[in-house]
Amino acid sequence: MPKMKTKASAKKRFTFTGTGKIKRRHAYKSHILTKKSKKRKRNLGYFTIVDNADVKNVKEMLVK
């Protein structure tokens, strides 16, 4: 059976932290930024950790 391939879209969006958690970017930071407050845009710029409910699906997409 052939090897499982990593999903290219997931490879570009997610990275692992040193402790093995999965890091992701926030959504809603690409356009229509004039109506969003400075605080909201600043906080959307930071990375966050993938929620526990989604970890299994993301790991399946990032199969090595």
Phi and psi in degrees as a GROMACS rama.xvg file:
@    title "Ramachandran Plot"
@    xaxis  label "Phi"
@    yaxis  label "Psi"
@TYPE xy
-71.3812  162.713  PRO-2
-67.9997  151.109  LYS-3
-74.4217  136.508  MET-4
-93.8747  145.215  LYS-5
-73.3959  138.861  THR-6
-70.2988  124.431  LYS-7
-63.3271  -35.2929  ALA-8
-66.6185  -39.2573  SER-9
-70.846  -35.6446  ALA-10
-59.5191  -34.6483  LYS-11
-80.8934  -21.8807  LYS-12
-101.387  -24.9736  ARG-13
-122.898  145.365  PHE-14
-136.205  157.418  THR-15
-92.9586  142.987  PHE-16
-84.064  175.298  THR-17
-63.9084  -28.3498  GLY-18
-91.1185  2.34922  THR-19
95.5273  -0.107921  GLY-20
-76.5414  164.105  LYS-21
-106.01  127.738  ILE-22
-100.33  143.211  LYS-23
-142.622  163.512  ARG-24
-90.4347  161.333  ARG-25
-80.926  151.806  HIS-26
-86.0426  174.258  ALA-27
69.2549  32.5164  TYR-28
-121.349  14.167  LYS-29
-99.2708  -34.186  SER-30
-156.126  174.817  HIS-31
54.1273  54.7169  ILE-32
-92.8087  -11.0165  LEU-33
-67.7247  -32.0563  THR-34
-86.5427  -6.36362  LYS-35
-92.8789  142.532  LYS-36
-72.1246  159.84  SER-37
-58.2951  -42.5826  LYS-38
-61.9721  -43.0266  LYS-39
-65.3703  -43.5222  ARG-40
-65.8404  -38.7726  LYS-41
-63.2691  -45.0815  ARG-42
-70.1767  -28.1627  ASN-43
-72.5425  -18.3911  LEU-44
-75.0264  -22.8699  GLY-45
-80.5237  156.434  TYR-46
-78.366  161.313  PHE-47
-143.022  173.335  THR-48
-96.9922  141.552  ILE-49
-65.2146  138.075  VAL-50
-65.3271  149.667  ASP-51
-56.8092  -32.0863  ASN-52
-67.397  -23.3364  ALA-53
-105.224  -6.80209  ASP-54
-59.4364  -43.8273  VAL-55
-60.8843  -45.2109  LYS-56
-64.7068  -41.1576  ASN-57
-67.0126  -41.001  VAL-58
-63.3216  -36.3343  LYS-59
-63.7459  -36.7783  GLU-60
-71.9987  -27.2574  MET-61
-98.343  28.2804  LEU-62
-57.4014  138.398  VAL-63
